């Protein structure tokens, strides 16, 4: 195995069934320098323990996934969601401080779908804007960037009412870029005819908080959530998108984030090896200095 690209970060979802200790170990042993963490494995061991484990691993942390899910109308459920988002902000700050130099305090936000019985996508998006407005003061104090991730439109009703980078940027525009940014995930944005314009705009505004890569391949499985593939195994033009992101001056780590039953069933060591190989073949040739 060749030395992985120094900007490659393994999003922990790619080896979903590995606990935190295993995820940190196999990532570091494979020669990667960075990892994107998920809340559930962190909470399984407790935040303080997770922070110590991260420090001991020597890895940078690139994102903390995920929070959000605040499209519901005002009431106890919405208040509980916002309180949980505040906990996630604290987690993100703690983990970023515990990671190796170059770690970033980026909390990925998935907006949430339509409330039950609703058909009002526009209204749900406005509630996302309002929720982020409530959270920005907490994020600013903690030094955390809230990163809005638009999801492919097939998830608009059940998972994320923010479907395009332009919509994400429209929400983020109300807030300072240090507090609210966006995630550019190839799986979710490659189809958008305006994606290059939106990437350029996000770069000009200094809002690209994370660049995530994986591939799209049809036919989709019955559970479309598990339809992500290793870069190069599908139809996404990684040269086009990666060069566009690089052209904005984005120089942070790049995460591979895969939801795929076959990848999840593989040995984590093999999954990380395959991820690094795919990244080096398909993504790294389009990065500055490589």
GUVEX-383490 format. One record per residue (C-alpha): residue number from 1; residue in one letter; chain; x, y, z negated. Coordinates in steps of 0.5 Angstrom, whole numbers. Layout:
ATOM pos code unit X Y Z
ATOM NUM A A X Y Z
...
This chain:
ATOM pos code unit X Y Z
ATOM 1 X A 0 0 0
ATOM 2 X A 3 7 2
ATOM 3 X A 3 12 -3
ATOM 4 X A -4 16 -4
ATOM 5 X A -5 23 -1
ATOM 6 X A -4 27 -7
ATOM 7 X A -10 31 -6
ATOM 8 X A -14 24 -6
ATOM 9 X A -19 24 -12
ATOM 10 X A -23 18 -14
ATOM 11 X A -30 19 -16
ATOM 12 X A -32 14 -21
ATOM 13 X A -39 13 -18
ATOM 14 X A -34 9 -12
ATOM 15 X A -33 4 -18
ATOM 16 X A -39 4 -21
ATOM 17 X A -39 -2 -25
ATOM 18 X A -32 -1 -28
ATOM 19 X A -32 2 -35
ATOM 20 X A -28 9 -37
ATOM 21 X A -22 5 -39
ATOM 22 X A -22 1 -33
ATOM 23 X A -23 6 -28
ATOM 24 X A -18 11 -31
ATOM 25 X A -13 5 -31
ATOM 26 X A -14 2 -24
ATOM 27 X A -14 10 -21
ATOM 28 X A -7 11 -24
ATOM 29 X A -4 4 -23
ATOM 30 X A -6 5 -15
ATOM 31 X A -2 12 -15
ATOM 32 X A -8 17 -15
ATOM 33 X A -7 23 -19
ATOM 34 X A -14 25 -20
ATOM 35 X A -21 22 -22
ATOM 36 X A -28 25 -22
ATOM 37 X A -32 23 -28
ATOM 38 X A -39 21 -29
ATOM 39 X A -43 23 -36
ATOM 40 X A -46 16 -37
ATOM 41 X A -39 12 -38
ATOM 42 X A -36 18 -42
ATOM 43 X A -42 18 -47
ATOM 44 X A -41 11 -48
ATOM 45 X A -35 12 -51
ATOM 46 X A -36 19 -54
ATOM 47 X A -33 25 -51
ATOM 48 X A -27 26 -56
ATOM 49 X A -25 19 -54
ATOM 50 X A -26 20 -47
ATOM 51 X A -22 26 -47
ATOM 52 X A -16 22 -51
ATOM 53 X A -17 17 -46
ATOM 54 X A -16 22 -40
ATOM 55 X A -10 25 -43
ATOM 56 X A -7 19 -44
ATOM 57 X A -8 17 -37
ATOM 58 X A -4 23 -34
ATOM 59 X A -10 24 -29
ATOM 60 X A -13 31 -27
ATOM 61 X A -21 31 -27
ATOM 62 X A -24 34 -21
ATOM 63 X A -31 34 -23
ATOM 64 X A -36 32 -28
ATOM 65 X A -42 28 -25
ATOM 66 X A -48 30 -26
ATOM 67 X A -53 35 -29
ATOM 68 X A -59 39 -26
ATOM 69 X A -66 36 -25
ATOM 70 X A -70 42 -27
ATOM 71 X A -75 43 -22
ATOM 72 X A -81 42 -27
ATOM 73 X A -85 48 -29
ATOM 74 X A -84 51 -36
ATOM 75 X A -86 46 -42
ATOM 76 X A -82 41 -46
ATOM 77 X A -79 37 -41
ATOM 78 X A -76 43 -37
ATOM 79 X A -73 46 -44
ATOM 80 X A -70 39 -45
ATOM 81 X A -67 39 -39
ATOM 82 X A -64 45 -40
ATOM 83 X A -61 43 -47
ATOM 84 X A -58 37 -43
ATOM 85 X A -55 41 -38
ATOM 86 X A -52 45 -44
ATOM 87 X A -49 39 -47
ATOM 88 X A -46 37 -40
ATOM 89 X A -43 44 -39
ATOM 90 X A -39 43 -46
ATOM 91 X A -37 36 -43
ATOM 92 X A -34 39 -37
ATOM 93 X A -30 44 -41
ATOM 94 X A -27 39 -46
ATOM 95 X A -25 34 -40
ATOM 96 X A -22 39 -36
ATOM 97 X A -18 41 -42
ATOM 98 X A -16 34 -43
ATOM 99 X A -14 33 -36
ATOM 100 X A -7 34 -33
ATOM 101 X A -5 40 -30
ATOM 102 X A -9 42 -24
ATOM 103 X A -16 40 -27
ATOM 104 X A -22 43 -25
ATOM 105 X A -28 45 -30
ATOM 106 X A -33 43 -24
ATOM 107 X A -40 41 -26
ATOM 108 X A -44 38 -21
ATOM 109 X A -52 40 -20
ATOM 110 X A -57 36 -17
ATOM 111 X A -63 40 -17
ATOM 112 X A -68 35 -18
ATOM 113 X A -74 33 -13
ATOM 114 X A -82 35 -13
ATOM 115 X A -85 35 -19
ATOM 116 X A -91 30 -19
ATOM 117 X A -97 32 -15
ATOM 118 X A -93 38 -12
ATOM 119 X A -92 40 -5
ATOM 120 X A -89 46 -6
ATOM 121 X A -81 46 -4
ATOM 122 X A -80 53 -4
ATOM 123 X A -83 54 -11
ATOM 124 X A -79 48 -14
ATOM 125 X A -72 51 -11
ATOM 126 X A -74 58 -14
ATOM 127 X A -74 54 -21
ATOM 128 X A -68 51 -19
ATOM 129 X A -65 59 -19
ATOM 130 X A -68 61 -25
ATOM 131 X A -65 55 -29
ATOM 132 X A -58 56 -26
ATOM 133 X A -60 63 -28
ATOM 134 X A -61 61 -36
ATOM 135 X A -55 57 -35
ATOM 136 X A -50 61 -33
ATOM 137 X A -48 65 -39
ATOM 138 X A -46 58 -42
ATOM 139 X A -42 56 -36
ATOM 140 X A -39 63 -36
ATOM 141 X A -37 62 -44
ATOM 142 X A -34 55 -43
ATOM 143 X A -30 57 -36
ATOM 144 X A -35 52 -32
ATOM 145 X A -37 52 -25
ATOM 146 X A -44 50 -24
ATOM 147 X A -43 47 -17
ATOM 148 X A -50 46 -13
ATOM 149 X A -50 40 -9
ATOM 150 X A -55 40 -3
ATOM 151 X A -57 33 -1
ATOM 152 X A -59 30 5
ATOM 153 X A -67 32 7
ATOM 154 X A -69 24 6
ATOM 155 X A -68 26 -2
ATOM 156 X A -72 32 -2
ATOM 157 X A -78 30 -5
ATOM 158 X A -75 25 -10
ATOM 159 X A -68 27 -12
ATOM 160 X A -66 34 -9
ATOM 161 X A -70 40 -6
ATOM 162 X A -64 43 -4
ATOM 163 X A -62 40 3
ATOM 164 X A -57 45 6
ATOM 165 X A -51 49 5
ATOM 166 X A -55 55 7
ATOM 167 X A -60 54 1
ATOM 168 X A -55 52 -4
ATOM 169 X A -51 59 -2
ATOM 170 X A -58 63 -2
ATOM 171 X A -59 60 -9
ATOM 172 X A -51 61 -11
ATOM 173 X A -51 68 -8
ATOM 174 X A -55 71 -15
ATOM 175 X A -49 69 -19
ATOM 176 X A -41 70 -19
ATOM 177 X A -37 65 -15
ATOM 178 X A -33 63 -21
ATOM 179 X A -40 61 -25
ATOM 180 X A -44 58 -19
ATOM 181 X A -41 55 -13
ATOM 182 X A -43 49 -8
ATOM 183 X A -41 42 -6
ATOM 184 X A -39 40 1
ATOM 185 X A -41 33 1
ATOM 186 X A -40 30 8
ATOM 187 X A -45 25 7
ATOM 188 X A -51 30 6
ATOM 189 X A -49 36 11
ATOM 190 X A -46 33 17
ATOM 191 X A -52 33 21
ATOM 192 X A -54 40 20
ATOM 193 X A -53 44 26
ATOM 194 X A -51 50 22
ATOM 195 X A -46 46 17
ATOM 196 X A -40 50 20
ATOM 197 X A -43 57 19
ATOM 198 X A -45 55 12
ATOM 199 X A -38 52 11
ATOM 200 X A -35 58 13
ATOM 201 X A -39 63 9
ATOM 202 X A -38 59 3
ATOM 203 X A -31 60 4
ATOM 204 X A -31 67 5
ATOM 205 X A -35 68 -2
ATOM 206 X A -30 63 -5
ATOM 207 X A -36 58 -7
ATOM 208 X A -33 51 -5
ATOM 209 X A -32 48 -12
ATOM 210 X A -31 41 -9
ATOM 211 X A -31 37 -2
ATOM 212 X A -33 30 -3
ATOM 213 X A -32 25 3
ATOM 214 X A -36 19 5
ATOM 215 X A -39 16 11
ATOM 216 X A -46 15 14
ATOM 217 X A -48 9 18
ATOM 218 X A -54 6 20
ATOM 219 X A -59 2 19
ATOM 220 X A -60 5 12
ATOM 221 X A -61 -1 7
ATOM 222 X A -68 -1 3
ATOM 223 X A -65 3 -2
ATOM 224 X A -62 9 2
ATOM 225 X A -59 12 -4
ATOM 226 X A -54 6 -3
ATOM 227 X A -52 8 4
ATOM 228 X A -45 11 3
ATOM 229 X A -39 8 7
ATOM 230 X A -32 9 6
ATOM 231 X A -29 14 11
ATOM 232 X A -28 12 18
ATOM 233 X A -34 6 17
ATOM 234 X A -39 10 20
ATOM 235 X A -41 16 25
ATOM 236 X A -38 22 21
ATOM 237 X A -33 27 24
ATOM 238 X A -28 28 19
ATOM 239 X A -23 32 23
ATOM 240 X A -29 37 24
ATOM 241 X A -31 38 17
ATOM 242 X A -24 37 14
ATOM 243 X A -21 42 18
ATOM 244 X A -27 47 17
ATOM 245 X A -26 46 10
ATOM 246 X A -19 47 10
ATOM 247 X A -20 53 14
ATOM 248 X A -23 57 8
ATOM 249 X A -17 56 4
ATOM 250 X A -20 50 0
ATOM 251 X A -14 47 -3
ATOM 252 X A -16 43 -9
ATOM 253 X A -17 35 -9
ATOM 254 X A -22 32 -5
ATOM 255 X A -26 26 -8
ATOM 256 X A -29 20 -5
ATOM 257 X A -36 18 -7
ATOM 258 X A -39 12 -5
ATOM 259 X A -46 9 -7
ATOM 260 X A -46 2 -4
ATOM 261 X A -47 -5 -7
ATOM 262 X A -42 -8 -3
ATOM 263 X A -37 -3 -5
ATOM 264 X A -39 -4 -12
ATOM 265 X A -39 -11 -12
ATOM 266 X A -32 -11 -10
ATOM 267 X A -26 -12 -15
ATOM 268 X A -24 -5 -17
ATOM 269 X A -17 -5 -16
ATOM 270 X A -19 -7 -9
ATOM 271 X A -24 -2 -8
ATOM 272 X A -19 3 -10
ATOM 273 X A -14 1 -5
ATOM 274 X A -19 1 1
ATOM 275 X A -21 8 -1
ATOM 276 X A -14 10 -1
ATOM 277 X A -13 7 5
ATOM 278 X A -19 10 9
ATOM 279 X A -17 17 6
ATOM 280 X A -10 16 9
ATOM 281 X A -13 14 16
ATOM 282 X A -19 19 17
ATOM 283 X A -18 25 12
ATOM 284 X A -11 26 10
ATOM 285 X A -9 27 18
ATOM 286 X A -13 34 18
ATOM 287 X A -10 37 11
ATOM 288 X A -5 42 11
ATOM 289 X A 2 40 10
ATOM 290 X A 0 32 12
